[in-house]
Amino acid sequence: MEVACHRCHQSVSADQCFCPACGLPQLVYEVAEAQEPGQPGPWIDTLRDAGTVEWKPVLRIAVALAIPAGMLSNALGFLGALLMASVAATVVLLYMRNRQPAWITVGAGARIGLVTGLLGGWSAVATAGISLFAMRFWLHQGKVFDDLWASLAGQQVPAQLAAAGWDAQMVALQRAKMLSPDGQAGWTIGILLFLSAVLLVFGAAGGALGARLLVRSRPSQL
């Protein structure tokens, strides 16, 4: 026998405790053959909604894992984004350990991953900013960064713009802007924000993947 889900109205088998489409727990009744007067029949409680997230335990796990991952991502390049995705998936799996039902929706997993990526992105930006400040003002190695930037803004970027068909005057103007102190600061901030956005996106994707793995591994019945 099949019944309709109270949320999405999709068909649910009578022996299933969760809707296979949206994950809403279903209320299952069993009537005893013999009951004492005034005693309710045995029933199974509705369990945690698979689309909800308890944020306190999530934040504890995410802070412990995402902040170190964000700090490492500066040195790993693109591998840092993959690291953040794997960390977000791990946060989802650790959060769901010993919870019933032992799975969540992909949307809830993506939200957990988004928060994990946000923490990791902030950590990465803060680490990069502190490193640049220390290099320039504490270690007096600012010339190394300035030479690298001069090579990038003075040669590589203008060459790429010229190859893309930019007018020579526009290329020269863009080069002057990038080599100015304000331009260098603006581009540095933009690069750091881009890094944070990449970690945010990969974190959300990793959280969704972790939730998807839990959905694949869950039993169809209790």
C-alpha positions in Angstrom: 0.0 0.0 0.0 1.2 3.5 -0.8 0.4 6.9 0.9 1.1 10.5 -0.1 3.9 12.5 1.5 2.5 15.4 3.5 5.1 17.8 2.1 5.6 17.0 -1.6 2.7 14.6 -2.1 4.8 12.0 -3.8 4.0 8.3 -3.3 5.6 6.7 -0.3 5.4 2.9 0.4 3.8 2.0 3.7 6.9 0.4 4.9 9.1 3.4 4.4 9.6 5.9 7.2 11.0 8.7 5.0 9.9 10.2 1.7 12.4 9.2 -1.0 11.8 12.5 -2.8 12.1 15.2 -0.1 13.3 13.2 3.0 10.4 14.2 5.2 9.9 11.6 8.1 6.6 9.8 7.8 4.4 8.9 10.8 3.9 5.2 10.9 1.2 3.5 13.1 0.8 0.0 14.2 -2.3 -1.3 15.9 -1.9 -4.0 18.4 -4.0 -7.1 18.2 -4.9 -6.9 21.9 -5.0 -3.6 23.8 -5.9 -2.7 27.2 -8.6 -0.1 27.6 -7.2 3.4 27.6 -3.8 2.3 26.3 -2.7 3.9 23.0 -1.4 1.6 20.3 2.4 1.4 19.8 3.8 3.9 17.3 7.1 5.1 15.9 8.0 8.8 16.6 8.8 11.1 13.7 12.5 11.6 13.6 14.7 14.6 12.8 13.7 16.4 9.6 16.5 15.6 7.1 16.4 19.1 5.8 17.2 20.9 9.1 20.6 21.6 10.5 21.7 22.0 14.1 24.2 24.8 13.8 26.0 24.7 17.1 27.7 21.3 16.5 28.3 22.1 12.9 30.1 25.3 13.8 32.3 23.5 16.4 33.4 21.0 13.8 33.7 23.5 11.0 35.9 25.9 13.0 38.2 23.1 14.0 38.7 21.9 10.4 38.1 24.9 8.1 40.4 27.4 9.7 43.6 25.2 9.3 42.5 24.2 5.8 42.1 27.9 4.9 45.5 28.7 6.2 47.0 25.9 4.1 45.1 26.8 1.0 47.3 29.8 0.4 50.4 27.6 -0.2 48.5 24.9 -2.1 47.0 26.9 -5.0 44.2 25.1 -6.7 44.8 22.1 -4.5 43.7 24.4 -1.6 40.2 24.6 -3.2 40.0 20.8 -3.4 41.1 20.6 0.2 38.3 22.9 1.2 35.8 20.7 -0.7 37.0 17.6 1.1 37.0 19.4 4.5 33.3 20.5 3.9 32.4 16.9 3.1 34.1 15.7 6.2 32.3 18.3 8.3 29.0 16.9 7.0 30.0 13.3 7.7 31.2 14.1 11.2 28.1 16.1 12.0 25.8 13.3 10.9 27.6 10.6 13.0 25.2 9.1 15.6 22.3 11.1 14.3 18.9 9.6 13.2 18.2 9.5 10.4 21.9 9.2 9.5 21.6 11.3 6.3 20.5 14.8 5.3 19.3 16.4 2.1 21.8 17.7 -0.5 20.5 21.3 0.2 21.3 21.0 3.9 24.7 19.6 3.1 25.4 22.5 0.8 24.5 25.0 3.5 26.9 23.3 5.9 29.6 23.4 3.2 28.8 27.1 2.5 29.5 27.9 6.2 32.7 25.8 6.1 33.9 27.5 3.0 33.1 30.9 4.5 35.2 30.1 7.6 38.0 28.7 5.4 37.9 31.8 3.1 38.2 34.2 6.0 41.1 32.2 7.4 42.8 32.2 4.0 42.4 35.9 3.5 43.5 36.7 7.0 46.6 34.5 6.7 47.5 36.0 3.3 47.1 39.6 4.7 49.2 38.9 7.7 51.9 37.2 5.6 52.1 40.2 3.2 52.2 42.7 6.2 54.9 40.6 7.9 56.9 40.3 4.7 56.9 44.1 4.1 57.1 45.6 7.5 58.6 43.0 9.8 61.0 41.0 7.5 61.7 44.0 5.2 61.2 41.7 2.2 58.7 44.0 0.4 61.0 44.4 -2.6 60.5 40.7 -3.4 56.7 41.2 -3.7 57.1 44.5 -5.5 59.5 43.0 -8.1 57.0 40.1 -8.7 54.2 42.6 -9.1 56.2 44.8 -11.4 56.9 41.7 -13.6 53.2 40.8 -13.6 51.7 44.2 -14.1 54.5 45.7 -16.3 55.0 42.8 -18.7 52.7 39.8 -18.5 49.3 41.5 -18.2 50.0 44.2 -20.9 51.2 41.4 -23.2 48.0 39.4 -22.6 45.8 42.6 -23.1 47.6 43.4 -26.3 47.1 39.8 -27.6 43.4 40.2 -26.8 43.2 43.2 -29.1 43.3 46.1 -26.7 44.4 49.5 -28.0 48.0 50.4 -27.1 46.8 53.5 -25.3 44.4 51.5 -23.2 47.1 48.9 -22.4 49.5 51.6 -21.3 46.7 53.2 -19.1 45.9 49.8 -17.5 49.6 49.2 -16.9 50.0 52.5 -15.2 47.0 51.9 -13.0 48.3 48.4 -11.9 51.8 49.8 -11.1 50.4 52.7 -9.0 50.2 52.1 -5.2 46.4 52.3 -5.2 46.2 49.9 -8.2 48.5 47.4 -6.5 46.5 47.5 -3.3 43.2 47.2 -5.2 44.4 44.2 -7.2 45.8 42.5 -4.1 42.5 42.9 -2.3 40.6 41.7 -5.4 42.8 38.6 -5.6 42.2 37.8 -2.0 38.5 38.2 -2.4 38.5 35.9 -5.4 40.4 33.3 -3.4 37.8 33.6 -0.7 34.9 33.2 -3.2 36.6 30.1 -4.7 36.9 28.5 -1.3 33.3 29.3 -0.6 32.0 27.7 -3.8 34.2 24.6 -3.4 33.1 24.3 0.3 29.4 24.4 -0.8 30.1 21.8 -3.4 31.9 19.6 -0.9 29.1 19.8 1.6 26.6 18.8 -1.1 28.8 15.9 -2.1 29.0 14.7 1.5 25.2 14.8 1.9 24.9 12.9 -1.4 27.2 10.2 -0.2 25.0 9.8 2.9 21.9 9.6 0.8 23.4 6.9 -1.3 24.5 4.9 1.7 21.2 5.1 3.6 18.9 2.1 3.8 15.6 2.3 2.0 13.8 1.0 5.0 14.3 1.1 8.8 
